């Protein structure tokens, strides 16, 4: 049975031809999550093909310009997108090195706080742990060596951790209401600006926001975030991105 192409022919006209300043909403339905279609958007924008046709999914436009993508995800981490894109033939880490792709992590450290109280707890906890090895240094430490060596030997994990900081920017929700959204907006804009710095005339930027509804559900009225604030936030990002001549894609589930 022949293998299916990464980009189904029936979808090429919908995924490849994005008008300037367009806003597309991708919703999940029962049995079909939005990330499947988002991956096809990535392939249509960044994938390479032996054909010169843009509709098949090439990263170069007919005039020789390049497509760049900034992906912001609030529900799936870097490892998920890297692995799933790899199955389609996309190396996101390599594309990030070439400044054609940027990933903004809105999940792993979104609500991490760095308050003095929490840092004091971390310091006291580390102090307690340092006294234990000193008491059992002659015999217990060698016995604990092999397990730590086993966890470090996992293939690919170390190289991924080394490459992640260069390709991934992590968002943090700090403050309340619109001020918190504005702070995250600045971080996203900095990634858009970084992509724009290496753009030439005719290049396009695609902004993808994956699962912004998760941010709304995780904050809500108690943190000063409602549907109106989220809609204005997405619109502001679209306007900022629009100055780089590309398309904006907002994905969410309902």
FENVEN-V438345 format. One line per field, one symbol per residue. ss: DSSP state (H for helix, E for strand, C for the rest). psi: psi as a letter, one per 40 degrees, with the letter a starting at -180 (. if undefined). burial: 1 if it has 24 or more other ideal C-beta (glycine too) atoms within 12 Angstrom, else 0. A space follows every 10 residues. Layout:
ss: ???
psi: ???
burial: ???
This chain:
ss: CCCCCCCCHH HHHHHHCCCC CCEEEECCEC CECHHHHHHH HHHHHHCCCC CCCHHHCCCE CCCCCEEEEE EEECCCCHHH HHHHHHHCCC CHHHHHHCCC EEEEECCCCC CCCCCHHHHH HHHHHHHHHH HHHHHCCCCH HHHHHHHHHH HHCCCCHHHH HHHHHHHEEE CCCCCCCHHH HHHHHHHHHH HHHHHHHCCC CCCEEEEEEE CHHHHHHHHC HHHCCCHHHH HHHHHHHHHH HHCCCCEEEE ECCC
psi: hiiiidhhde edddddghih fihhhhiiih ehiddddddd dddddeiiie iehdeegieh ideeiihihh hhheehiddd dddddddeeh gddddddefe ihhhhfddfd fhifiddddd dddddddddd dddddfdddd dddedddddd deehhddddd ddddddehhh ihhiahbddd dddddddddd dddddddeii heiihhhhhh fedddddeca ddefhadddd dddddddddd ddeegaihhh hii.
burial: 0000011000 1100110100 1011010000 0001111111 1111111100 0001111111 1000011111 1111111111 1101100101 1110110011 1111111001 0000000000 0000000000 0000000000 0000000000 0000000000 0001001111 1010000001 1101111110 1101110000 0011111111 1111110010 0010100011 0011011101 1101111111 1110
